[in-house]
Amino acid sequence: MRDLNKYKGVIPAFYACYDEKGDISPRGVRELTEYFVKKGVKGVYVNGSSGECIYQSVEDRKTVLENVMKAAEGRLTVIAHVACNNTRDSMELAEHAESLGADAIAAIPPIYFRLPEHAIAQYWNRISMAAPNTDFVIYNIPQLAGVALTMGLFEEMRKNPRVIGVKNSSMPVQDIQMFKQAAGEDYVIFNGPDEQFISGLAIGAQGGIGGTYGAMPELFLKLEAHMKAGELGKARELQYAVNEIIGKLCSAHGNMYGVIKAVLKINEGLELGGVREPLPNLTESDEDIVREAAQMIRAAKEKYQEENICRGLQ
């Protein structure tokens, strides 16, 4: 009997942490992990889009996960995204994640070449075979991967007993409904788009994995609390406020993750570096946007957060 409860909740996507030379910063990784532990989130999703995985080497990604696991010390559910654009490297990362004790691995489909569904299923199943004692999460993000998880492909993947759910980052909320109806309660469907967090929960998602959660985890924990309490009006008001913040985070010349890391430096004292090229780093003209976003988050936390909303509602 598999334990799915450890996946149900607010799971921030982990950010890439760099030193002054642009290399992976083990110190930054450990400090960010401790930050998430203190905030009371359910877990972390490591080496995904927010972790800039497409621009990192296999060794970079191993270093990140090793330091996350070392710092987490079992206090967080850890889902390690292991997909590379070839099967061999993906299997190596899957085996590595299992050796460290990650709770689950996850993978997008291969990008660039438009592979037939049987080849995508083979790719995912080969990755899963490299971690035979570890849960597997399908990552559906068609707007970036160029390939969507169809109901037929999902049905095929459910033949693999290690598949426990879908991180669904497609924009139609109905996709969550369709995956949920097809899979039932034996699978976890994660809401992906942060802007529709409460919509995803309302239609059946049991948790969320998101790239902006880390900038304001308290607000997403509060959204989850409102939804669990049936306080839809309060949840909607807060979701609107969160979406306004997300809009600000996305409005800079530099990449959104660069903005978030700069915001975390202001609000939390975390030194996480910039982003890895070819992602654009922040420019001087972005400084006002960073300060405004940081202030918006502080104001929203002061307005909406109540005491003891974190761990008690996980």
Protein Blocks (a to p, Z undefined) as FASTA:
>chain_A
ZZfklmgccdddddddddfkopacfklmmmmmmmmmmnopabdcehilknommmccfklm
mmmmmmmmmmnnopaccdddfbdcbfklmmmmmmmmmmnopabdcddddehiacdfklmm
mmmmmmmmmmmmbccdddddfklnopacdfklmmmmmmpmkbgbdcdfbfblklmmmmmm
mnommbccddfblmlmmmmmmnopabdcdfklmmmmmlmmmmmmmmmnopaklmmmmmmm
mmmmmmmmmmpmbdfklmmmmmmmmmnopaebjaddfbdcddfklmmmmmmmmmmmmmmm
mmmpcghklmmmZZ
